[in-house]
Amino acid sequence: MLQTFANCFKIPELRRRILFTVGLLAVYRIGGQITAPGVNVRVLQEFFAGTGNTWFGLYDMFVGGAFERGTIFALGIMPYISASIILQLLGAVIPYFQKLQREGQEGQKKVNQYTRYGTVVLAAAQAYGVSFFLTTIKGPSGMPAVADPGIGFTLSTVLTITTGTMFIMWLGEQITERGIGNGISLIIFIGIVADLPGAVMSEWKNYLINRGHNKNLIEEILIIALMLGMVAFVILMVQGMRRIPVQYAKRVVGRRVYGGQTTHIPLRINQAGVIPIIFAQSIMFLPGTLTQFFPNSEVMQAIGGAFSRSSLVYWTIYSLMIVFFTYFYTAIILDPNQLADNMKKHGGFIPGIRPGKRTAEYIDRIMTHITLPGAIALAAVAIIPYFVAEAFNVDSRFSRFFGGTGLLIVVGVAIDTLQQIESQLMTRHYEGFMKGGRLRGRRG
């Protein structure tokens, strides 16, 4: 393992890509510490201290704590993610976007351009909402988060935060093009991982305080073992797939023979990724978030109590929503009819299955069967952190890394990045071996 990492820096191009990626991620983290003009950070931190299990806490996790600090990167890359999801959903219902998604590279360029435009609109709208929200925040002592609210503060906040979001989007695109890994995913990844040292320290302090009472060293070791086991489970879930064999018939075009090879369609158990948990969490956190704005309303407090994390109703509905959104999003991003048509156009077929409608039905049946265990596993990953935290008195900040959205993103992005690095290493080793000629092979 150490030798593999050392090899990464022996290849000049790969070394440049890694250092370029690390440099831009460092720029992102530095920008996440710069507070927007006119905002009192101390008041914001006091306000957000009790919002970890609300929509604000979820959003703040994705942006690496920048929202809690009221920085110029307060919205992070989330407007871009939202615009991408919206366009993907539009592709399922609007023929124009369906056509763009099927036009290959040229169509993807137009989709990316529309995504950028949508990011600007969403970022500006959300930045305006953030500016208004900041003016309503007051600390426990009554001190406002914004000392001088007004049109000047609103305009400066909208301009600053929107520009910050577009700059983050540019950083992500540069990492994807000139660095290593997916830039957008790495930006979210580094924001989540940045909180890991602080979460470990919080758990250590929690252990020292409760040592000898309701927590001992054996339980702490068991907690670490459970965490490692959960990471292994998530890796298996992310990597698990059903491979459908596909045979391509031979075609003779002029003097050339095309096709004749055997390949497969990789259908992942968790085809929808982390999106179902994000959708479900966003909805389930809504009642608790609304109670922050209506502290004197008995109706809202009753609804918030019914949807609290200690309620069985909350976890039942939450699990069912994850299963529903897994099926829903998988159906959007994977169209069996389109897969069958593409295979038929290129002379491909599944052995024993007639091309066309029968192939589409076969793929749809398999996806239905493998999506159910994937959805149940996804729901289990989402709810386990809470029960582990309750059973072993784990610090809430640390328990987020046991599962849920954060762990899925961290594991998924880490695997994808490592696979790209491994691909670069294998390519370079292969070229070096061939250039060395037969003599070098004999020496080995």
C-alpha positions in Angstrom: 0.0 0.0 0.0 2.7 2.5 1.0 4.7 1.5 -2.2 1.6 2.2 -4.3 1.3 5.7 -2.9 5.0 6.2 -3.4 4.5 5.2 -7.0 1.9 7.9 -7.5 4.6 10.6 -7.0 7.1 8.8 -9.3 5.0 9.5 -12.4 5.3 13.2 -13.3 1.8 13.6 -14.8 0.0 11.8 -12.0 2.0 13.7 -9.5 1.0 17.0 -11.1 -2.6 15.9 -11.1 -2.6 14.9 -7.5 -0.9 18.1 -6.3 -3.2 20.2 -8.5 -6.2 18.6 -6.9 -4.9 19.0 -3.4 -4.1 22.7 -4.1 -7.6 23.5 -5.3 -9.2 21.6 -2.4 -7.0 23.7 -0.1 -8.3 26.9 -1.8 -11.8 25.7 -1.2 -11.2 25.1 2.5 -9.6 28.5 2.8 -12.5 30.2 1.2 -14.8 28.3 3.6 -13.3 30.3 6.5 -13.9 33.8 5.0 -17.0 35.3 6.6 -19.4 37.2 4.4 -19.4 41.0 5.1 -21.6 42.2 8.0 -22.1 38.8 9.7 -21.4 38.1 13.3 -19.9 34.6 13.4 -20.2 34.1 17.1 -24.0 34.7 17.1 -24.4 32.3 14.2 -22.5 29.5 16.0 -24.6 30.0 19.1 -27.8 29.8 17.0 -26.7 26.6 15.0 -25.5 24.9 18.2 -28.8 23.0 18.6 -29.7 22.5 14.9 -27.7 19.4 14.2 -30.8 17.2 13.6 -32.5 19.7 11.4 -32.3 20.7 7.7 -29.7 23.3 8.6 -27.4 20.7 10.1 -27.8 18.5 7.0 -27.0 21.3 4.7 -24.1 22.5 6.8 -22.5 19.0 6.6 -22.5 19.1 2.8 -20.8 22.5 2.7 -18.1 21.6 5.3 -19.5 24.0 8.1 -19.4 27.0 5.8 -23.2 27.7 6.3 -22.8 27.7 10.1 -20.0 30.3 9.8 -21.8 32.4 7.3 -18.9 32.4 4.8 -18.7 33.4 1.2 -19.0 29.6 0.4 -22.1 29.3 2.6 -24.1 27.5 -0.2 -21.2 25.3 -1.2 -21.7 23.3 -4.4 -25.3 22.4 -3.5 -27.0 24.7 -6.0 -25.0 22.9 -8.8 -26.0 19.5 -7.4 -29.7 20.7 -7.3 -29.5 22.0 -10.9 -28.0 18.7 -12.1 -30.7 16.7 -10.4 -33.5 19.0 -11.8 -32.1 18.6 -15.4 -31.8 14.8 -14.9 -35.5 14.7 -13.8 -36.5 17.0 -16.7 -34.8 14.5 -19.0 -37.4 11.9 -18.0 -40.4 14.0 -18.8 -39.4 16.6 -21.5 -38.5 15.3 -25.0 -36.0 18.1 -25.7 -33.8 17.2 -22.7 -34.2 13.5 -23.5 -32.8 14.2 -26.9 -29.9 16.1 -25.5 -29.0 13.2 -23.1 -28.9 10.8 -26.0 -26.8 13.0 -28.3 -23.5 11.9 -26.7 -20.7 14.3 -26.1 -22.3 17.3 -27.9 -25.6 16.9 -26.1 -23.7 16.6 -22.7 -22.0 19.9 -23.4 -25.4 21.6 -23.8 -26.7 19.9 -20.7 -23.6 21.1 -18.7 -24.2 24.6 -20.0 -27.9 24.6 -18.9 -26.7 23.2 -15.6 -24.4 26.2 -15.1 -27.3 28.6 -16.0 -29.5 26.8 -13.5 -26.8 27.0 -10.9 -26.6 30.8 -11.2 -30.4 31.1 -10.8 -30.6 28.8 -7.9 -27.6 30.2 -6.1 -28.9 33.8 -6.5 -32.4 32.8 -5.2 -30.9 30.8 -2.3 -28.4 33.6 -1.5 -31.3 36.0 -1.2 -33.0 33.6 1.2 -29.8 33.3 3.2 -29.5 37.1 3.5 -33.0 37.4 4.8 -32.6 34.5 7.1 -29.4 36.0 8.6 -31.2 39.2 9.5 -33.7 37.3 11.6 -31.1 35.4 13.7 -30.5 36.5 17.2 -28.2 35.0 19.8 -29.2 33.9 23.3 -28.3 37.4 24.6 -30.5 39.1 22.0 -27.5 40.2 19.8 -28.4 40.1 16.1 -26.3 38.2 13.6 -26.4 41.2 11.3 -25.7 44.5 12.9 -26.7 46.6 9.9 -29.4 44.9 7.8 -30.8 46.6 4.8 -30.7 46.7 1.0 -26.9 47.1 1.0 -26.4 44.0 3.1 -28.8 42.0 1.0 -27.1 43.0 -2.3 -23.6 42.3 -1.0 -24.6 39.0 0.4 -26.4 37.8 -2.7 -23.5 38.9 -4.9 -20.8 37.5 -2.6 -22.4 34.1 -2.0 -23.5 33.6 -5.6 -20.0 34.4 -6.8 -18.6 32.0 -4.2 -20.8 29.2 -5.5 -19.8 29.8 -9.1 -16.2 29.9 -8.1 -16.6 26.5 -6.3 -18.3 25.1 -9.5 -15.2 26.3 -11.5 -12.9 24.6 -9.0 -14.8 21.4 -9.4 -14.6 21.5 -13.1 -10.9 22.3 -13.1 -10.3 19.3 -10.8 -12.2 17.0 -13.0 -10.4 18.2 -16.2 -6.9 18.7 -14.9 -6.7 16.9 -11.6 -7.7 13.4 -10.4 -11.2 12.2 -9.5 -14.6 13.9 -9.9 -14.1 17.5 -8.8 -17.7 18.1 -7.6 -17.7 14.9 -5.5 -14.3 15.7 -4.0 -15.4 19.1 -2.9 -18.3 17.5 -1.0 -16.0 14.8 0.2 -13.4 17.2 1.7 -16.1 19.2 3.4 -17.4 16.1 5.2 -14.0 14.6 6.0 -12.8 18.0 7.4 -15.1 17.5 10.4 -13.7 14.1 11.2 -10.8 15.2 13.4 -13.2 17.4 15.4 -15.7 14.6 15.7 -13.1 12.2 17.0 -12.0 14.8 19.6 -15.7 15.2 20.6 -16.1 11.5 21.1 -12.8 11.3 23.1 -14.0 14.1 25.4 -17.3 12.3 25.7 -15.5 9.1 26.7 -13.3 10.9 29.3 -16.4 12.6 30.8 -18.5 9.4 31.0 -15.6 7.0 31.8 -16.5 4.8 34.7 -20.2 5.7 34.6 -22.0 4.5 31.5 -19.0 4.0 29.2 -15.8 2.0 29.5 -12.8 1.1 27.3 -14.3 -2.1 26.0 -17.4 -0.3 24.8 -15.2 2.3 23.1 -13.3 -0.5 21.3 -16.6 -2.1 20.3 -17.7 1.2 18.8 -14.6 1.5 16.7 -15.1 -2.1 15.5 -18.7 -1.4 14.6 -17.6 1.7 12.7 -15.0 -0.3 10.7 -17.6 -3.0 10.0 -20.1 -0.4 8.7 -17.4 1.0 6.4 -16.8 -2.5 5.1 -20.5 -3.0 4.6 -20.9 0.2 2.7 -18.0 -0.7 0.4 -19.6 -4.0 -0.4 -22.9 -2.2 -1.1 -21.3 0.4 -3.3 -19.3 -2.2 -5.3 -22.0 -4.9 -5.4 -23.5 -5.5 -8.9 -25.3 -8.0 -11.0 -23.5 -8.5 -14.4 -25.8 -9.4 -17.3 -23.8 -11.1 -20.1 -24.2 -9.5 -23.5 -23.0 -11.1 -26.8 -22.4 -9.0 -29.9 -22.8 -10.7 -33.3 -20.1 -10.4 -35.9 -20.6 -7.9 -38.7 -18.6 -7.6 -41.9 -18.2 -4.1 -43.2 -16.0 -4.1 -46.3 -12.9 -6.1 -45.4 -13.3 -5.5 -41.6 -15.1 -7.7 -39.1 -16.8 -6.0 -36.2 -18.3 -7.4 -33.0 -18.1 -11.0 -31.9 -17.0 -10.1 -28.4 -18.7 -10.9 -25.1 -19.2 -8.2 -22.5 -21.7 -7.5 -19.7 -24.1 -4.8 -18.4 -23.1 -3.9 -14.8 -26.3 -3.3 -12.8 -25.4 -2.0 -9.3 -27.3 -3.0 -6.3 -27.3 0.6 -5.2 -27.9 2.3 -8.5 -29.4 5.5 -7.0 -26.4 6.2 -4.8 -26.9 8.6 -1.9 -29.8 10.6 -3.5 -32.6 8.6 -1.8 -31.2 9.4 1.6 -30.8 13.1 0.7 -34.4 13.3 -0.5 -35.8 11.5 2.5 -33.7 13.5 5.0 -34.7 16.8 3.4 -38.4 15.9 3.9 -38.0 14.3 7.4 -36.0 17.3 8.7 -38.7 19.8 7.5 -41.0 19.5 10.5 -38.1 19.9 13.0 -36.9 22.9 11.0 -40.3 24.6 11.0 -40.6 24.3 14.8 -37.5 26.5 15.0 -39.5 29.3 13.4 -42.7 28.7 15.4 -41.6 28.1 19.0 -44.9 29.2 20.5 -47.2 27.2 18.2 -48.6 24.1 20.0 -49.6 22.5 16.7 -46.1 22.8 15.2 -44.5 21.6 18.4 -46.8 18.5 18.4 -45.9 17.8 14.8 -42.2 18.3 15.6 -42.5 15.9 18.5 -44.2 13.2 16.3 -41.3 13.6 13.8 -38.5 13.7 16.4 -35.7 11.2 16.0 -36.8 9.5 19.2 -40.1 8.6 17.7 -40.8 5.2 16.0 -43.0 7.0 13.5 -40.0 9.0 12.3 -37.8 6.0 11.6 -40.6 3.9 10.0 -41.6 6.7 7.6 -37.9 7.5 7.0 -37.1 3.9 6.0 -40.1 3.6 3.7 -39.2 6.9 2.0 -35.7 5.7 1.4 -37.0 2.6 -0.3 -39.5 4.6 -2.3 -36.9 7.1 -3.5 -34.5 4.3 -4.4 -37.0 2.8 -6.8 -38.0 6.2 -8.0 -34.6 7.5 -8.8 -33.3 4.2 -10.2 -36.3 4.2 -12.7 -35.3 7.7 -13.8 -31.6 7.2 -14.3 -31.8 3.7 -15.8 -34.3 3.1 -18.7 -34.4 -0.6 -19.7 -36.1 0.3 -23.0 -33.3 2.6 -24.0 -30.7 -0.1 -23.0 -32.5 -2.7 -25.1 -32.7 -0.3 -28.1 -29.0 0.6 -27.9 -28.0 -3.1 -27.7 -30.3 -3.9 -30.7 -28.8 -1.1 -32.8 -25.3 -2.4 -32.2 -26.1 -6.0 -32.8 -26.0 -7.0 -29.1 -28.2 -9.5 -27.3 -28.5 -11.3 -24.0 -28.0 -15.1 -24.6 -31.4 -16.8 -24.4 -33.4 -13.6 -24.5 -35.0 -12.2 -27.7 -33.8 -8.6 -28.6 -36.1 -5.7 -28.2 -39.1 -5.8 -25.8 -38.2 -9.1 -24.2 -34.7 -7.8 -23.4 -36.2 -4.6 -21.8 -38.6 -6.7 -19.7 -35.7 -9.0 -18.6 -33.5 -6.1 -17.5 -36.5 -4.4 -15.8 -37.2 -7.6 -13.9 -33.6 -8.0 -12.7 -33.4 -4.3 -11.6 -36.6 -4.7 -9.6 -35.2 -7.7 -7.8 -31.8 -6.3 -7.0 -33.1 -2.8 -6.1 -35.1 -4.1 -3.1 -32.2 -5.5 -1.1 -30.2 -2.4 -2.2 -32.9 -0.1 -0.9 -33.2 -2.0 2.4 -29.4 -1.9 2.9 -29.5 1.8 2.1 -32.2 2.3 4.8 -30.2 0.3 7.3 -27.1 2.4 6.7 -29.1 5.5 7.2 -30.7 4.6 10.5 -27.9 2.6 12.2 -25.9 5.6 13.4 -28.8 6.8 15.6 -29.3 3.5 17.3 -25.6 3.0 17.8 -25.3 6.5 19.3 -28.3 5.8 21.7 -27.0 2.3 22.7 -23.4 3.3 23.4 -23.8 7.0 24.3 -21.8 8.0 21.2 -21.3 11.7 20.6 -23.8 12.9 17.9 -21.1 14.6 15.9 -19.1 11.4 15.7 -22.0 9.1 15.1 -22.6 10.7 11.7 -19.6 8.8 10.4 -21.2 5.4 11.3 -23.4 5.6 8.2 -26.0 7.7 6.5 -25.2 10.3 3.8 -21.8 11.3 5.0 -20.3 7.8 5.1 -21.9 6.9 1.7 -20.4 9.9 0.1 -17.0 9.5 1.7 -16.7 5.8 0.7 -18.1 6.3 -2.8 -15.9 9.2 -3.7 -12.8 7.5 -2.1 -13.4 4.3 -4.1 -13.9 6.3 -7.4 -10.8 8.4 -6.8 -8.6 5.4 -5.9 -9.9 3.5 -9.0 -8.8 6.4 -11.2 -5.4 6.6 -9.5 -5.0 2.8 -9.9 -6.0 3.1 -13.6 -3.3 5.7 -14.1 -0.7 3.6 -12.3 -1.6 0.5 -14.4 -1.4 2.4 -17.6 2.0 3.8 -16.8 3.4 0.5 -15.6 2.1 -1.2 -18.8 3.8 1.4 -21.0 7.1 1.3 -19.0 7.1 -2.5 -19.3 6.7 -2.5 -23.0 9.3 0.2 -23.5 11.8 -1.8 -21.5 11.7 -4.5 -24.1 12.4 -8.2 -23.7 15.7 -7.8 -21.9 14.1 -6.1 -19.0 11.5 -8.9 -18.8 14.3 -11.5 -18.7 16.0 -9.7 -15.8 12.8 -9.8 -13.9 
